[in-house]
Amino acid sequence: MSKSKPIYVETFIKSELDTVWMYTQEPDLHQQWDLRFSDITYIPKEEPDAPQQFTYQTNIGFGLKIKGAGESVGEHVKKNEKLSSLKFWADHPLSLIDNGGGYWKYIEHDGGVQFMTQYNYQTKWGPVGRIIDLIFKPLMGWATAWSFDALRLWLEKGIPPALSVSRSLIFLLCSFVLAFTWVYQGLVPKLLFQDSGELALFMATGWFQGNESLILYILGSAQVLVGIGFLFWSDRRWLHYLSIVALLGLGIGSLIQTTSIYAAPFNPATLTIAMVALSLIILLNRKDLPFASNCKRTKDGRGRG
């Protein structure tokens, strides 16, 4: 087994133990909430006591599919606890994973089930594969945690995973557009090309005589930082409130400087309204949205993400 740190994810689901077991062990249900798999198929057993073998498939886009196989190597059942161990492998040429193993553990408590997994794997392609895995493994950990939270919302709130996926895509798209717009508006007209018109607007106010260029650099840098913030913390309400207040402030500032700018195409009014609307869409959409950060990523409870 690889010496790299295994992936660990844990969540708490307000449901019955048997229900969580069914939704994670039945292939038709499992493949609906787990981002890592597009299809899971159990292979019929030749003997009732034989290990349960299965095949899995992951669609990676452009018609490409990665296929692999696995086997349940043991189940342990106690009064309020279940453990399912498995191993898996992939001979597919596009699969970075060679083979691996792990477990799913379920502990029943008052009010719900503590559901956790830990797994690790060996990579293909020698040193190149290990380098690629520096990016691939964190993505796998994120996908596992996001999927666990989608399962939690399905069982607790009745929100189908397909709906969680579509809502998450809306969240990501709006966040990316906000990030891009903030970075662009700070970087291009304020830091790189001040002579495009921004500097002239500042000079026309007469507020910062002799320091207009410096103030513009500071303002542009702040806008770039806000944009970067949307790439990492778009789920934070305070960031959207800050963005809305800043946009309204910049809009009022532009109006004070010169009213003629509001007659131009793609003027501050249209840009401000569009960006404020994006933040409002995210704020309205984020309720009961799955986030990987809602799950524990280490056994001691630290390292959420």
C-alpha positions as CSV (number, residue, x, y, z in Angstrom):
1,M,0.0,0.0,0.0
2,S,1.2,3.5,-0.7
3,K,3.0,5.3,2.1
4,S,1.1,8.5,1.4
5,K,-1.5,9.7,3.9
6,P,-4.8,7.8,3.5
7,I,-8.0,9.7,2.7
8,Y,-10.4,10.0,5.7
9,V,-13.9,11.5,5.7
10,E,-16.5,11.5,8.5
11,T,-19.9,13.0,8.9
12,F,-23.0,12.6,11.1
13,I,-26.3,11.8,9.6
14,K,-29.6,12.1,11.4
15,S,-31.0,8.8,10.2
16,E,-31.3,5.2,11.2
17,L,-28.3,2.8,10.9
18,D,-30.1,0.5,8.5
19,T,-31.1,3.3,6.3
20,V,-27.6,4.7,6.0
21,W,-26.3,1.2,5.4
22,M,-28.8,0.7,2.6
23,Y,-28.1,4.0,0.8
24,T,-24.3,3.3,0.9
25,Q,-24.4,-0.5,0.1
26,E,-27.1,-0.7,-2.6
27,P,-25.4,0.1,-5.9
28,D,-28.4,1.9,-7.4
29,L,-28.5,4.2,-4.5
30,H,-24.8,4.6,-3.9
31,Q,-24.0,5.7,-7.4
32,Q,-26.6,8.5,-7.2
33,W,-24.7,10.4,-4.4
34,D,-21.1,9.5,-4.9
35,L,-19.2,11.8,-7.3
36,R,-16.5,9.2,-7.7
37,F,-18.7,6.7,-9.5
38,S,-21.0,7.0,-12.5
39,D,-22.1,3.3,-12.3
40,I,-21.7,0.5,-9.8
41,T,-22.7,-3.1,-10.6
42,Y,-22.7,-6.1,-8.4
43,I,-21.5,-9.3,-9.9
44,P,-23.8,-12.3,-9.1
45,K,-22.3,-14.6,-6.5
46,E,-21.6,-18.2,-7.3
47,E,-21.8,-19.1,-3.6
48,P,-23.9,-17.3,-1.0
49,D,-20.9,-16.9,1.3
50,A,-18.5,-15.7,-1.4
51,P,-17.2,-12.1,-1.2
52,Q,-19.3,-9.6,-3.1
53,Q,-17.5,-8.5,-6.2
54,F,-18.5,-5.4,-8.2
55,T,-17.4,-3.3,-11.1
56,Y,-17.4,0.5,-11.3
57,Q,-17.2,3.1,-13.9
58,T,-16.4,6.8,-13.8
59,N,-17.3,9.1,-16.7
60,I,-14.6,11.8,-17.0
61,G,-16.1,13.7,-20.0
62,F,-15.6,13.7,-23.8
63,G,-17.0,10.2,-23.9
64,L,-14.1,8.8,-21.8
65,K,-14.8,6.3,-19.1
66,I,-12.5,4.7,-16.5
67,K,-13.5,1.2,-15.4
68,G,-12.4,-0.8,-12.4
69,A,-13.4,-3.6,-10.1
70,G,-13.6,-4.3,-6.4
71,E,-14.5,-6.9,-3.8
72,S,-15.9,-6.8,-0.3
73,V,-13.4,-8.5,1.9
74,G,-15.4,-8.6,5.1
75,E,-18.3,-7.2,7.2
76,H,-18.4,-6.9,10.9
77,V,-21.6,-6.3,12.7
78,K,-22.1,-5.3,16.4
79,K,-25.1,-4.1,18.3
80,N,-24.8,-0.4,17.3
81,E,-21.9,-0.6,14.8
82,K,-21.2,-2.0,11.3
83,L,-18.0,-2.1,9.3
84,S,-17.6,-3.0,5.7
85,S,-14.1,-3.5,4.2
86,L,-13.2,-3.7,0.6
87,K,-10.4,-3.7,-1.9
88,F,-10.3,-2.3,-5.4
89,W,-8.2,-2.3,-8.5
90,A,-8.2,-0.9,-12.1
91,D,-6.5,-2.2,-15.2
92,H,-7.9,0.6,-17.3
93,P,-5.0,2.5,-19.1
94,L,-6.4,5.9,-18.0
95,S,-6.7,5.0,-14.4
96,L,-4.0,6.5,-12.1
97,I,-5.1,4.0,-9.4
98,D,-3.5,0.6,-9.6
99,N,-5.1,-1.0,-6.5
100,G,-6.1,0.0,-3.0
101,G,-8.4,-0.8,-0.1
102,G,-10.3,0.8,2.8
103,Y,-13.4,0.6,4.9
104,W,-16.8,2.1,5.6
105,K,-17.8,2.3,9.3
106,Y,-21.1,3.1,10.8
107,I,-21.7,3.8,14.5
108,E,-25.2,4.4,15.7
109,H,-25.8,7.2,18.3
110,D,-28.8,8.8,19.8
111,G,-30.2,11.0,17.0
112,G,-28.2,9.6,14.1
113,V,-25.3,7.7,12.6
114,Q,-21.6,8.5,12.6
115,F,-20.5,7.5,9.1
116,M,-16.9,7.4,8.1
117,T,-14.5,6.0,5.6
118,Q,-10.8,5.6,5.2
119,Y,-9.0,4.4,2.1
120,N,-5.7,4.5,0.3
121,Y,-4.3,3.2,-2.9
122,Q,-1.1,2.6,-5.0
123,T,-0.6,4.6,-8.2
124,K,0.6,3.6,-11.6
125,W,3.2,5.3,-13.9
126,G,6.1,5.4,-11.4
127,P,7.3,8.9,-10.3
128,V,5.0,10.6,-12.8
129,G,2.0,8.9,-11.2
130,R,3.2,10.0,-7.7
131,I,3.5,13.6,-8.9
132,I,0.0,13.6,-10.5
133,D,-1.3,12.1,-7.3
134,L,-0.3,15.3,-5.4
135,I,-3.2,16.9,-7.2
136,F,-5.4,13.8,-7.7
137,K,-5.6,12.7,-4.1
138,P,-6.8,16.0,-2.6
139,L,-9.5,16.1,-5.4
140,M,-10.5,12.5,-4.4
141,G,-10.7,13.6,-0.8
142,W,-12.8,16.6,-1.7
143,A,-15.1,14.5,-3.9
144,T,-15.6,12.0,-1.1
145,A,-16.4,14.7,1.5
146,W,-18.8,16.5,-0.8
147,S,-20.5,13.2,-1.6
148,F,-20.9,12.4,2.1
149,D,-22.5,15.8,2.7
150,A,-24.8,15.3,-0.4
151,L,-25.8,11.9,1.2
152,R,-26.5,13.6,4.5
153,L,-28.8,16.2,2.8
154,W,-30.6,13.4,0.9
155,L,-31.4,11.5,4.1
156,E,-32.0,14.4,6.4
157,K,-33.7,16.9,4.0
158,G,-35.0,14.8,1.2
159,I,-32.8,16.7,-1.3
160,P,-31.9,14.4,-4.3
161,P,-28.2,14.3,-5.1
162,A,-28.9,15.3,-8.7
163,L,-30.5,18.5,-7.5
164,S,-27.5,19.1,-5.2
165,V,-25.2,18.7,-8.2
166,S,-27.1,21.2,-10.3
167,R,-27.4,23.7,-7.4
168,S,-23.6,23.3,-6.8
169,L,-22.9,24.0,-10.4
170,I,-24.9,27.3,-10.2
171,F,-22.9,28.2,-7.0
172,L,-19.6,27.5,-8.7
173,L,-20.4,29.3,-11.9
174,C,-21.7,32.4,-10.1
175,S,-18.6,32.3,-7.8
176,F,-16.2,32.1,-10.7
177,V,-17.8,35.0,-12.6
178,L,-17.7,37.1,-9.5
179,A,-14.0,36.2,-8.9
180,F,-13.1,36.9,-12.5
181,T,-14.9,40.2,-12.6
182,W,-13.4,41.5,-9.4
183,V,-9.9,40.5,-10.4
184,Y,-10.3,41.9,-13.9
185,Q,-11.7,45.2,-12.7
186,G,-8.8,45.6,-10.3
187,L,-6.0,44.3,-12.4
188,V,-6.6,45.6,-15.9
189,P,-7.9,49.2,-15.6
190,K,-6.4,50.0,-12.2
191,L,-3.0,48.2,-12.0
192,L,-1.9,47.5,-15.6
193,F,-3.6,50.2,-17.8
194,Q,-4.4,53.3,-15.7
195,D,-4.3,55.4,-18.8
196,S,-7.4,53.6,-20.0
197,G,-9.7,56.1,-18.2
198,E,-9.7,55.2,-14.5
199,L,-6.8,57.6,-13.7
200,A,-8.5,60.5,-15.5
201,L,-11.7,59.9,-13.5
202,F,-9.8,60.0,-10.3
203,M,-8.0,63.2,-11.3
204,A,-11.3,64.8,-12.2
205,T,-12.6,64.5,-8.6
206,G,-9.7,66.6,-7.2
207,W,-9.8,64.4,-4.0
208,F,-6.3,63.0,-4.1
209,Q,-4.1,65.6,-5.7
210,G,-0.8,64.2,-6.7
211,N,-1.7,60.7,-5.2
212,E,-4.3,59.6,-7.7
213,S,-2.1,56.8,-9.2
214,L,-1.2,55.5,-5.8
215,I,-4.8,55.4,-4.6
216,L,-5.7,53.6,-7.8
217,Y,-3.1,51.0,-7.2
218,I,-4.4,50.4,-3.7
219,L,-8.0,50.2,-4.8
220,G,-7.1,47.8,-7.7
221,S,-5.1,45.6,-5.3
222,A,-8.1,45.5,-2.9
223,Q,-10.4,44.4,-5.8
224,V,-8.0,41.7,-6.8
225,L,-7.9,40.4,-3.2
226,V,-11.7,40.3,-3.1
227,G,-11.8,38.4,-6.4
228,I,-9.3,35.8,-5.1
229,G,-11.5,35.5,-2.0
230,F,-14.4,34.4,-4.1
231,L,-12.3,31.5,-5.4
232,F,-11.8,30.1,-1.9
233,W,-14.5,31.5,0.4
234,S,-17.5,32.1,-1.8
235,D,-19.6,30.1,0.7
236,R,-19.0,32.8,3.4
237,R,-21.9,35.2,3.7
238,W,-19.7,38.0,5.0
239,L,-17.8,38.0,1.8
240,H,-20.9,38.6,-0.3
241,Y,-22.1,41.3,2.1
242,L,-18.7,43.0,1.8
243,S,-18.9,42.7,-2.0
244,I,-22.4,44.2,-2.2
245,V,-21.4,47.2,0.1
246,A,-18.2,47.7,-1.9
247,L,-20.0,47.6,-5.2
248,L,-22.6,50.1,-4.1
249,G,-19.8,52.4,-2.8
250,L,-17.9,52.2,-6.0
251,G,-21.0,52.9,-8.0
252,I,-21.8,56.0,-5.9
253,G,-18.2,57.1,-6.2
254,S,-18.4,56.9,-10.0
255,L,-21.7,58.8,-10.0
256,I,-20.1,61.6,-7.9
257,Q,-17.1,61.7,-10.2
258,T,-19.0,62.1,-13.4
259,T,-22.6,61.3,-14.4
260,S,-21.7,61.0,-18.1
261,I,-20.1,57.6,-17.5
262,Y,-23.5,56.1,-16.8
263,A,-24.5,56.8,-20.4
264,A,-21.7,54.6,-21.8
265,P,-22.2,51.0,-22.8
266,F,-21.5,48.5,-20.0
267,N,-21.3,51.3,-17.5
268,P,-21.0,51.0,-13.6
269,A,-24.7,50.7,-13.2
270,T,-25.1,47.6,-15.3
271,L,-21.9,46.1,-13.9
272,T,-22.9,46.8,-10.3
273,I,-26.4,45.4,-10.7
274,A,-25.1,42.2,-12.4
275,M,-22.5,41.6,-9.7
276,V,-24.9,42.3,-6.8
277,A,-27.4,39.9,-8.4
278,L,-24.8,37.2,-8.6
279,S,-24.1,37.5,-4.9
280,L,-27.8,37.5,-4.1
281,I,-28.2,34.3,-6.2
282,I,-25.4,32.6,-4.2
283,L,-26.8,33.8,-0.8
284,L,-30.3,32.5,-1.7
285,N,-29.0,29.2,-3.2
286,R,-26.4,28.3,-0.5
287,K,-29.0,27.1,2.0
288,D,-28.8,23.3,2.3
289,L,-26.0,23.1,-0.3
290,P,-23.5,20.3,0.2
291,F,-19.9,21.4,1.1
292,A,-16.9,19.2,1.6
293,S,-16.0,21.5,4.5
294,N,-19.0,20.2,6.5
295,C,-17.2,16.9,6.9
296,K,-14.3,15.9,9.2
297,R,-11.2,15.1,7.3
298,T,-9.1,13.7,10.1
299,K,-9.9,11.3,12.9
300,D,-9.2,13.9,15.6
301,G,-11.6,16.3,14.0
302,R,-9.0,18.7,12.6
303,G,-8.2,19.3,8.9
304,R,-11.7,20.1,7.7
305,G,-11.9,21.1,4.0
